[in-house]
Amino acid sequence: MVKSGRKDIALIQAADNLDNEKARQREIDALSRAMDELKLKSALILTEDTEEEIRLRSKTILVQPAYKWLLSTAQP
């Protein structure tokens, strides 16, 4: 969980990959429950090489390779 002061602003989960359906569902379910609890509409799963967008009703989980996320958040 990423916070700004006392405010929850982001949930980030890390997983090697989401190839195994049982592991995939476990990761998504856990993140979805946390999103409900924290009243967040979006979250992120960092993986080795998977990239996709998972829509769950009014929630969105972005799946992105860790290296792309690191490059996009790097400061010059």
C-alpha positions as CSV (number, residue, x, y, z in Angstrom):
1,M,0.0,0.0,0.0
2,V,1.3,3.4,-0.9
3,K,0.2,6.3,1.3
4,S,0.4,10.0,1.2
5,G,0.2,11.2,4.7
6,R,-2.8,9.3,6.2
7,K,-4.4,8.8,2.8
8,D,-4.3,5.5,1.0
9,I,-3.5,6.2,-2.6
10,A,-2.4,2.9,-4.3
11,L,-2.2,-0.8,-3.9
12,I,0.6,-2.7,-5.5
13,Q,1.0,-6.4,-5.5
14,A,4.0,-8.3,-6.9
15,A,3.9,-11.8,-8.5
16,D,6.4,-13.6,-10.6
17,N,3.7,-14.4,-13.2
18,L,0.0,-15.1,-13.5
19,D,0.3,-18.2,-15.7
20,N,-1.1,-20.6,-13.1
21,E,-4.9,-20.1,-13.0
22,K,-5.1,-20.9,-9.2
23,A,-2.3,-18.4,-8.3
24,R,-3.8,-15.8,-10.7
25,Q,-7.2,-16.0,-9.0
26,R,-5.6,-15.9,-5.6
27,E,-3.7,-12.7,-6.4
28,I,-6.7,-11.0,-8.0
29,D,-9.1,-12.0,-5.2
30,A,-6.8,-10.7,-2.5
31,L,-6.2,-7.4,-4.3
32,S,-9.9,-7.0,-5.0
33,R,-10.8,-7.5,-1.3
34,A,-8.1,-4.9,-0.3
35,M,-9.5,-2.5,-2.9
36,D,-13.0,-2.9,-1.5
37,E,-11.7,-2.3,2.1
38,L,-9.7,0.8,1.1
39,K,-12.4,2.1,-1.3
40,L,-9.9,2.2,-4.2
41,K,-11.0,1.8,-7.9
42,S,-7.6,0.7,-9.3
43,A,-4.6,-1.3,-8.3
44,L,-1.4,-2.7,-9.8
45,I,0.1,-6.2,-10.0
46,L,3.8,-6.1,-11.0
47,T,5.1,-9.2,-12.8
48,E,8.2,-10.4,-14.6
49,D,6.7,-10.0,-18.1
50,T,2.9,-10.1,-18.1
51,E,0.9,-7.1,-19.3
52,E,-2.9,-6.8,-19.2
53,E,-5.8,-4.9,-17.8
54,I,-8.3,-6.8,-15.6
55,R,-11.8,-5.2,-15.1
56,L,-13.9,-6.3,-12.2
57,R,-17.2,-4.4,-12.1
58,S,-16.2,-0.9,-11.2
59,K,-12.5,-1.8,-10.4
60,T,-9.5,-2.0,-12.7
61,I,-6.3,-4.0,-12.0
62,L,-3.4,-3.1,-14.2
63,V,-0.9,-5.9,-14.7
64,Q,2.5,-4.7,-15.8
65,P,6.1,-5.9,-16.0
66,A,8.1,-4.5,-13.1
67,Y,10.8,-3.1,-15.4
68,K,8.2,-1.0,-17.3
69,W,6.7,0.3,-14.0
70,L,10.2,1.2,-12.7
71,L,11.1,3.0,-15.9
72,S,7.8,5.0,-15.9
73,T,8.3,6.1,-12.3
74,A,12.0,6.9,-12.5
75,Q,13.0,10.4,-11.8
76,P,15.7,12.1,-14.0
